[in-house]
Amino acid sequence: MDKIQMIVTVCCSAIAIALFVCLRKVLNWVWFNPKKLENLLRKQGLNGNSYKILYGDMKDFSGMIKETNSKPMNLSDDDLAPRIVPFFLEIIKKYGKKSFIWMGPRPQVFIMNLELIKEVFSKIYVYQKPGVNPLGALLVRGLVSYEKDKWAKHRKIINPAFHLEKLKHMFPAFYLSCSEMLSKWEDVVPVEGSHEIDVWPHLQQLSCDVISRTAFGSSYEEGRKMFELQKEQAQHVLAAIRSVYIPGWRFLPTRRNRRMKEIKKDVWSSIRGIIDKRLKAMKDGDADNEDLLGILLESNFKEIEQQRNKDFGMSIEDVIEKCKLFYLAGAETTSVWLLWTLVLLSRYQDWQARAREEVLQVFGCRKPDFDGLNHLKVVTMILYESLRLYPPITALTRRVNEDITLGELSLPAGVLVSLPVILLHREEEVWGEDVNKFNPERFREGISSATKGQVTYFPFAWGPRICIGQNFAMLEAKMALCMILQSFSFELSPSYTHAPQSILTMQPQYGAPLIFHKL
């Protein structure tokens, strides 16, 4: 009996100790560590709201976005910050640029000093991508989330797929996809007269089609299910990251968790099937490896052969994640870029006319060619200015990986730093008094001249981790815009409602109906 009592006592003591340790960790996570960081930041002259247990500022953050999205914007107003990042503006107005917000239990410091922004982008091993909600990994992982040596290895393997010479081989796919979209528009727009088209779903399909053809050599129809699933997954991920993640929550069989895991499984299966077919074709010598997948697989094999070790290459799981990333990043970024460019040109008819004049001068009614696209100055200026006013990603966040000094600040490991793209693209000191106006002339002498050589324009990020697909996106955007300008003039429909919203990328809340006229 004494022995049993002793065992019970030992078990109870062990359980009590375990509970105490867990409780201490939880209290440290939700209270003691945040308060310690808050005191440290305040001592350095940084200000923000007092920490609220677990949620921090996230309820106010989400509530303000919900409120601003409940009504549209004034069409003549291109100052999107009050609608897209209202909480950021409120904190900066209240505490100044040297301020911070609470993303759950972690403080996020605003970095508005241009020299410090350059340092954050340059020191990629110190300022890393934030550890996001684990549910986000169900949408996409890969190059965008890898760090240190793993990132460097994968970037090296992927780089060949985006070399200029490889992009030239993909040029016919860009043209074919654009032609199919314009053919649909030609069918509904009368020779004399006009027709309203909501361009948003068409541009989404265009960018998806381009990615399907250039990534897998297949048509959009073959990848439609995959795209739709990834779009749904993005909605679930956005909802998840706008709330505090409680460790272990992803393992609970909630309705959203179950659905996200189903989507991941279906997308994974689809891409795995495409890869297996390609590997078989390569083995049989029947593969045409001019698309992104083929180039990626060949580059991976070469890396493994050179290092004589398969651990130096990418696994099939890594390749699948790269394919998911191609779909998500490639389709999302270019479609919204084109969308807001068309909306702006619908409002500013003088710039639409100037762009069309340049396109017709270079190409006439001929098919646009690779070299000609690179000589379009007005079109390039317009596309740059569109990205300045309507950047696809409105803010970039980095996590401090180790204790570091940034300017006059001493930042401890674990603190987040925010680079608010949408605010920095509107710094009056850099861009001038017309900062909220559409003025492509500011890019006449290029980006460096427009920014006075400072890092205040980074729609594709900056530094070593600049978006690997930016040239791909620019080529697609130029091709599509040129072909649209060759065939149609367009203006905003009376039914258009100006309501940009951030859903991973900046999208139109109510679509984008435009009135088209054949030329």
Sequence and secondary structure as in RCSB ss.txt:
>XXXX:A:sequence
MDKIQMIVTVCCSAIAIALFVCLRKVLNWVWFNPKKLENLLRKQGLNGNSYKILYGDMKDFSGMIKETNSKPMNL
SDDDLAPRIVPFFLEIIKKYGKKSFIWMGPRPQVFIMNLELIKEVFSKIYVYQKPGVNPLGALLVRGLVSYEKDK
WAKHRKIINPAFHLEKLKHMFPAFYLSCSEMLSKWEDVVPVEGSHEIDVWPHLQQLSCDVISRTAFGSSYEEGRK
MFELQKEQAQHVLAAIRSVYIPGWRFLPTRRNRRMKEIKKDVWSSIRGIIDKRLKAMKDGDADNEDLLGILLESN
FKEIEQQRNKDFGMSIEDVIEKCKLFYLAGAETTSVWLLWTLVLLSRYQDWQARAREEVLQVFGCRKPDFDGLNH
LKVVTMILYESLRLYPPITALTRRVNEDITLGELSLPAGVLVSLPVILLHREEEVWGEDVNKFNPERFREGISSA
TKGQVTYFPFAWGPRICIGQNFAMLEAKMALCMILQSFSFELSPSYTHAPQSILTMQPQYGAPLIFHKL
>XXXX:A:secstr
 HHHHHHHHHHHHHHHHHHHHHHHHHHIIIIIHHHHHHHHHHHTT B     TTTBTHHHHHHHHHHHTTS   T
T    HHHHSHHHHHHHHHH SSBEEEETTEEEEE   HHHHHHHHH TTTEE     GGGGGT  STTT  HHH
HHHHHHHHGGGGSHHHHHHHHHHHHHHHHHHHHHHHHHS SSS EEEEHHHHHHHHHHHHHHHHHHS  HHHHHH
HHHHHHHHHHHHHHHHTS   TTGGGS  HHHHHHHHHHHHHHHHHHHHHHHHHHHHHHT   TTSHHHHHHHHH
HHHHHHHT GGGS  HHHHHHHHHHIIIIIHHHHHHHHHHHHHHHHH HHHHHHHHHHHHHHHTTS   HHHHTT
 HHHHHHHHHHHHHS SS  EEEEE S EEETTEEE TT EEEE HHHHTT HHHH TTTTS  GGGGTT HHHH
TTTSS   TT  GGGS TTHHHHHHHHHHHHHHHHHHEEEEE TT    EEESSSEEETT  EEEEEE 
